[in-house]
Amino acid sequence: MPGIVSQFQTAAENAKVAGFDGVELHGANGYLLDQFLRDGSNRRTDAYGGSIQKRARFPLEVAEAVVGVWGSQRVGYKLSPHFAGYSMSDSNPPETFSYLAEQLNRLRIGYLHVAEAIAGPMAAPAGTVRVTPILRDKFNGAMIVNGDYDAHSGHAAIARGEADLVVFGVPFLANPDLPARYRKNASLNLPEHATF
Ligand SMILES: Cc1cc2nc3c(=O)[nH]c(=O)nc-3n(C[C@H](O)[C@H](O)[C@H](O)COP(=O)(O)O)c2cc1C
């Protein structure tokens, strides 16, 4: 495990040499950090599996190593409480991700990037709790929200205090001038999934 942590540290050092402004840890979408964190994928019985404290150990060791390279404010962490691709699942997303957010507070990282869509397959399934407002409450740094937002819903998320920044992915693919279009309230090209 320490060898894997040091690979992340090396990547962070390389990003610095390459002239990046900071790094975002990809703890979402079934990537390695996510696989350790969630109880649907982490079946280990050693010090890195079982309780939430143990499942969060690897992601937090990686975060600590990367903060050691960049300083806390140049590090962000992307997570996806409801991502269900690649057989990913968790029995209690609010509890799991709250614990992670509280521990990331300790490291004083710059932001959390929450991929919990407001609609579609990345959204909280019907009848389950949205995790974004809970993380907003727990986490002390900046919050970025991600998933199915447009100008209107993005402004609304900021207005109700749920986010500091909003990500746009798919709308950008069909509209490289997206900020200008949003500013002018202009119509948008429709995304063409076949050419993604
Ligand atoms: C074509 C395409 C490829 C993507 N590839 C990845 C990927 O490799 N890894 C990942 O974690 N997210 C990936 N994403 C998800 C985006 O990072 C983002 O979370 C998502 O697009 C949600 O924002 P949106 O609804 O505004 O598009 C991809 C999205 C799109 C549209």
The ligand as an ORCA input file, in Angstrom:
! r2SCAN-3c Opt
* xyz 0 1
  C     -17.607     12.309    -23.191
  C     -17.431     12.262    -21.712
  C     -16.376     11.533    -21.157
  C     -16.181     11.483    -19.769
  N     -15.163     10.756    -19.280
  C     -14.975     10.671    -17.957
  C     -13.908      9.893    -17.436
  O     -13.119      9.297    -18.174
  N     -13.790      9.809    -16.108
  C     -14.647     10.466    -15.270
  O     -14.507     10.351    -14.075
  N     -15.652     11.223    -15.723
  C     -15.857     11.330    -17.045
  N     -16.891     12.085    -17.523
  C     -17.812     12.760    -16.568
  C     -17.482     14.234    -16.398
  O     -16.287     14.400    -15.648
  C     -18.602     14.989    -15.639
  O     -18.690     14.494    -14.317
  C     -19.924     14.803    -16.325
  O     -19.805     15.176    -17.671
  C     -21.086     15.522    -15.624
  O     -21.221     16.866    -15.970
  P     -22.264     17.325    -17.122
  O     -23.608     16.736    -16.801
  O     -22.252     18.812    -17.065
  O     -21.722     16.793    -18.405
  C     -17.085     12.165    -18.915
  C     -18.128     12.905    -19.479
  C     -18.330     12.935    -20.836
  C     -19.469     13.726    -21.388
*
